[in-house]
């Protein structure tokens, strides 16, 4: 597995250090994967040149899932 380095504010670093129980590498890795998945969907839609109902439903499902996840609630 490759390593990356990123710059964060001192305030963010302090907040992260208060939660040593969290695997921050996994959190960041998941966030990157989710973002890349959204980019892939956007690219696929852009290639089609037209947004279909199926495309809109898929985007809606992803947004709802991510919002539910961030709020700590189950998504239907």
N, C-alpha and C positions, 0 to 999 in steps of 0.2 A: 504494500500500500504506500502511496506517495504522501508526502507531508507538504503542507502549505503554511505560510506565515501571513498574518493579517494584522493591521494596525487598529487598535481600539482605544477609546478614551480611557483615562485613568479612572474615571468614575465607573465606567462599565467593568473594567478589570476588577475593581473593588467589589462590585456587586456580584460578579461571577465567583470571586474567591469566597464569598459568604455562603456559597452553596457547593461545597466540595463533594456532596453526595451526587451531584449531577455530572453525567458524562458529557461535557460540553463538546467534545469532538463528535460524538454521535448526534447531538442536537444540531450542530452546524452541518454535518454530513447529510442529515435528513432534510434540512432546510434547502441545501444546495440541490439535492435530488428532486425535491418538490418544485423548486423554481425551474429547473431544467425541464421537468415534465410539462409545466405551463408554457414554457418557450416552445417546446415541441408541438404542443397543441396549436399555439398561435401560428407557428410556421406552416402547419398542415392546413389551417384555415386560410392563411394568406395565399398558399399555392392554389387552392380551389378558386379563389377570387370571389366566392359568394358564401355567405353564412347561411347554413341550412338550419331548420328547426332542430335536427339531431345535433348539430354543432353547438347551438345555443343551449340545448338541454345538457350536453356534456360539460360545457363551461359552467353552467349553473350548478351542476352536481359537484364539480370540483370546488367551486367557491363555497358552497354550503358545507361541504365536508371539512374544508380548511377552517372556516369560521367556527363550526361546531367543535373541532379539535382544539382550537385556541381557547374557546370558552369552557372546555372540559365537559361538553355534553355529547350525548349520543345522537348521531344523525340517522334519520330513517333511511 
